[in-house]
Amino acid sequence: MHNITRTVLVTGASSGIGKAITEKLLHLGHRVIGISRDLKRLSYEAGQFSGIEIDLSNLQKLPEKIKALKKQYPEIDAVIFSAGIGQFGSLEEFSYSQIELLLTTNFTSQAFLAKGLISGLKKKPYSDLVFIGSEAALKGTQKGTIYCASKFALRGFTQALREECGKSNVRVSLINPGMVKTAFFDPLSFEPGEASNQHLLAGDVADAVCYILNARPGIVIDEINLNPANRVVKAKNKTDP
């Protein structure tokens, strides 16, 4: 293992997987810059943590936001792309704006951020781009046309970017979690099972991120697929909140 202090940018740092990753990295002594649409939701103590407010879905303003981010934090040597949203339904149930928002948040904004930071990261002695994908990137499923498309796009992007960065010090990795018990499922009509072997925890994904960051220089962990031992998809009762 390659245990050194890193300066890590984490998107979606205010909740769910991004929050667990941020907490884990801070606990291990790393410097973390967290991105959220609302700074008030970044409830971490100052010191090793800094928050920055960016709406990743606003592509028009994103290039300038990335430029300012690079200027303010040139020491960034790892990026964890954990921001994302979920929406499921048959294709005809989606509005055009919903399709655009899902693809923008889950894929296009991440491509923008990687494009804006990649040249600086290539100048570092070592650096990592770690994308949080989904099991939905592995197989298309009913009611998942747009969500799966966004995650398939992200997976193809990371595979190609890994090839582009093969002769540099930038490592590109992808983590595809199954169903993680977080607030992601609050607005959805289904959720993972309650038993501990029927869902992942956000901390499980954070552990995988740290494994990637601590891998010795000279190797790259291409892709990690995480799943609960017993995959259970549970429909919510109509009376559930």
Phi, psi and omega per residue, in radians:
M1 nan 2.655 -3.020
H2 -2.033 1.389 -3.006
N3 -1.521 1.692 3.078
I4 -2.320 2.786 3.136
T5 -1.365 2.253 -3.114
R6 -2.002 2.783 2.963
T7 -1.936 1.913 -2.907
V8 -2.023 2.246 3.016
L9 -1.613 2.224 -3.126
V10 -2.150 2.099 3.054
T11 -1.525 2.694 -3.106
G12 1.123 0.615 -2.984
A13 -1.338 -0.104 -3.025
S14 -1.562 -0.194 -3.079
S15 -2.769 2.896 2.992
G16 0.972 -2.338 -3.086
I17 -1.090 -0.747 -3.139
G18 -1.054 -0.669 3.112
K19 -1.175 -0.753 3.126
A20 -1.100 -0.690 3.109
I21 -1.125 -0.782 3.129
T22 -1.050 -0.820 -3.131
E23 -1.089 -0.714 -3.135
K24 -1.143 -0.791 -3.126
L25 -1.119 -0.723 3.107
L26 -1.118 -0.723 3.121
H27 -1.049 -0.595 -3.128
L28 -1.469 -0.008 3.055
G29 1.630 0.180 3.118
H30 -1.422 2.779 3.018
R31 -1.553 2.288 -3.081
V32 -2.194 2.280 2.954
I33 -1.900 2.017 -3.064
G34 -1.795 2.349 3.095
I35 -1.807 2.346 3.041
S36 -2.601 2.741 3.054
R37 -1.253 -0.346 -3.083
D38 -2.389 1.927 -3.106
L39 -1.038 -0.509 -3.107
K40 -1.136 -0.305 3.139
R41 -1.528 -0.099 3.127
L42 -1.616 1.511 -3.013
S43 -1.691 1.092 3.099
Y44 -2.042 2.619 3.100
E45 -1.223 2.550 3.088
A46 -1.170 3.029 -3.102
G47 2.097 -1.657 3.114
Q48 -1.551 0.011 -3.127
F49 -2.115 2.433 2.998
S50 -2.325 2.416 3.127
G51 -1.881 2.570 3.093
I52 -2.410 2.360 -3.072
E53 -1.651 2.004 3.099
I54 -2.473 2.284 3.015
D55 -1.618 1.785 -3.058
L56 -1.168 -0.309 3.141
S57 -1.405 -0.176 3.139
N58 -1.614 1.456 -3.040
L59 -1.133 -0.524 -3.102
Q60 -1.091 -0.663 -3.108
K61 -1.632 -0.190 -2.996
L62 -1.107 -0.740 3.136
P63 -0.986 -0.736 3.124
E64 -1.190 -0.635 3.099
K65 -1.121 -0.710 3.130
I66 -1.164 -0.709 3.109
K67 -1.031 -0.777 3.125
A68 -1.167 -0.665 3.121
L69 -1.075 -0.785 3.128
K70 -1.078 -0.694 -3.131
K71 -1.201 -0.679 -3.091
Q72 -1.341 -0.577 -3.070
Y73 -2.273 1.177 -3.110
P74 -1.196 -0.236 -3.089
E75 -1.431 -0.069 -3.141
I76 -0.974 2.215 3.099
D77 -2.229 0.164 3.044
A78 -2.720 2.525 3.119
V79 -2.296 2.265 3.071
I80 -1.949 2.021 -3.080
F81 -1.657 1.558 -3.060
S82 -1.995 -0.013 3.092
A83 -1.233 2.477 3.114
G84 -3.135 2.807 3.101
I85 -2.322 2.799 3.122
G86 -2.229 2.418 3.008
Q87 -2.645 2.349 -3.036
F88 -2.303 2.582 3.141
G89 2.808 2.915 3.076
S90 -1.161 2.720 -3.010
L91 -0.975 -0.714 -3.083
E92 -1.214 -0.207 3.097
E93 -1.420 -0.276 -3.116
F94 -1.481 2.456 2.932
S95 -1.466 2.879 3.117
Y96 -1.107 -0.658 -3.140
S97 -1.199 -0.586 3.097
Q98 -1.182 -0.690 3.077
I99 -1.071 -0.812 -3.126
E100 -1.069 -0.775 -3.107
L101 -1.120 -0.745 -3.110
L102 -1.131 -0.809 3.141
L103 -1.191 -0.655 3.133
T104 -1.136 -0.819 -3.081
T105 -1.230 -0.777 -3.024
N106 -1.465 -0.341 -3.137
F107 -2.322 -1.081 -2.939
T108 -1.047 -0.758 -3.139
S109 -1.097 -0.575 3.135
Q110 -1.258 -0.626 3.040
A111 -1.133 -0.710 3.084
F112 -1.027 -0.856 -3.071
L113 -1.127 -0.755 3.105
A114 -1.094 -0.740 3.127
K115 -1.067 -0.718 -3.102
G116 -1.218 -0.475 -3.038
L117 -1.793 -0.290 -2.936
I118 -1.089 -0.671 -3.094
S119 -1.139 -0.682 3.092
G120 -1.198 -0.669 -3.134
L121 -1.155 -0.563 3.136
K122 -1.184 -0.311 3.121
K123 -1.509 -0.167 3.139
K124 -1.393 2.716 3.065
P125 -1.068 -0.559 3.070
Y126 -2.747 2.592 3.103
S127 -2.783 2.775 -3.075
D128 -2.359 2.429 2.923
L129 -2.029 2.007 -3.113
V130 -2.066 2.028 -3.112
F131 -1.775 2.365 3.064
I132 -1.669 1.859 3.140
G133 -1.627 -2.272 -3.094
S134 -2.987 2.745 2.967
E135 -1.055 -0.351 3.105
A136 -1.190 -0.182 3.072
A137 -1.470 -0.105 -3.056
L138 -1.772 -0.435 -3.107
K139 -2.765 2.289 3.064
G140 -1.224 2.466 -3.111
T141 -2.286 2.749 3.089
Q142 -1.024 2.462 -3.105
K143 1.235 0.127 -3.071
G144 -2.077 0.392 -3.038
T145 -0.918 -0.916 -3.037
I146 -1.381 -0.742 3.132
Y147 -1.087 -0.829 3.112
C148 -1.062 -0.721 3.129
A149 -1.025 -0.720 -3.132
S150 -1.143 -0.651 -3.119
K151 -1.406 -0.598 3.010
F152 -1.069 -0.741 3.125
A153 -1.062 -0.757 3.141
L154 -1.110 -0.699 3.134
R155 -1.149 -0.789 3.096
G156 -1.083 -0.673 3.110
F157 -1.064 -0.814 -3.114
T158 -1.161 -0.656 3.129
Q159 -1.108 -0.768 3.134
A160 -1.216 -0.715 -3.132
L161 -1.143 -0.617 3.092
R162 -1.057 -0.716 3.100
E163 -1.139 -0.728 3.137
E164 -1.094 -0.578 -3.049
C165 -1.671 0.095 -3.015
G166 -1.018 -0.517 -3.120
K167 -1.746 0.140 3.098
S168 -1.893 -3.055 3.091
N169 -1.631 0.186 3.131
V170 -1.602 2.126 3.078
R171 -1.771 2.383 -3.105
V172 -2.069 2.103 -3.086
S173 -2.253 2.728 3.134
L174 -2.327 2.325 3.047
I175 -1.999 2.172 3.135
N176 -1.927 1.624 3.125
P177 -1.409 2.616 2.894
G178 -1.344 -2.590 -3.041
M179 -1.314 2.053 -3.117
V180 -1.822 2.261 -3.075
K181 -1.320 1.579 3.125
T182 -2.453 -3.113 3.112
A183 -1.201 -0.092 3.070
F184 -0.903 -0.626 -3.054
F185 -1.534 -0.091 -3.083
D186 -0.951 -0.816 -3.108
P187 -1.514 0.010 -3.052
L188 -1.655 2.902 -3.091
S189 -1.601 0.063 3.136
F190 -2.499 2.904 -3.114
E191 -2.773 2.881 3.093
P192 -1.288 2.906 3.093
G193 -1.156 2.826 -3.055
E194 -1.429 -0.550 -3.085
A195 -1.082 2.636 -3.036
S196 -1.110 -0.396 3.113
N197 -1.653 0.179 -3.115
Q198 -1.943 0.055 3.103
H199 -2.698 2.789 2.970
L200 -1.615 2.789 2.977
L201 -1.861 2.678 3.120
A202 -1.014 -0.556 3.121
G203 -1.131 -0.482 3.085
D204 -1.117 -0.702 3.117
V205 -1.217 -0.689 3.102
A206 -1.061 -0.677 3.104
D207 -1.102 -0.689 3.119
A208 -1.140 -0.678 3.087
V209 -1.047 -0.815 -3.129
C210 -1.134 -0.616 3.075
Y211 -1.046 -0.759 3.130
I212 -1.138 -0.822 -3.095
L213 -1.116 -0.556 -3.078
N214 -1.575 -0.039 3.106
A215 -1.089 2.503 -3.062
R216 -1.106 2.603 3.074
P217 -1.003 2.528 3.115
G218 1.803 -0.184 3.052
I219 -2.206 2.699 3.069
V220 -2.265 2.351 3.078
I221 -1.626 1.798 -2.999
D222 -1.058 -0.950 -2.957
E223 -2.711 2.394 3.062
I224 -2.145 2.201 3.044
N225 -1.842 2.134 -3.123
L226 -2.006 2.359 3.086
N227 -2.568 2.644 2.992
P228 -1.158 2.704 -3.110
A229 -1.078 -0.613 -3.125
N230 -2.198 1.709 -3.061
R231 -1.309 2.065 3.137
V232 -2.238 2.200 3.047
V233 -1.887 2.080 -3.038
K234 -1.958 2.181 3.059
A235 -1.271 2.415 3.108
K236 -1.370 2.530 3.033
N237 -1.237 2.616 -3.128
K238 -1.101 -0.354 3.141
T239 -1.524 -0.155 3.122
D240 -1.159 2.569 3.096
P241 -1.184 nan nan
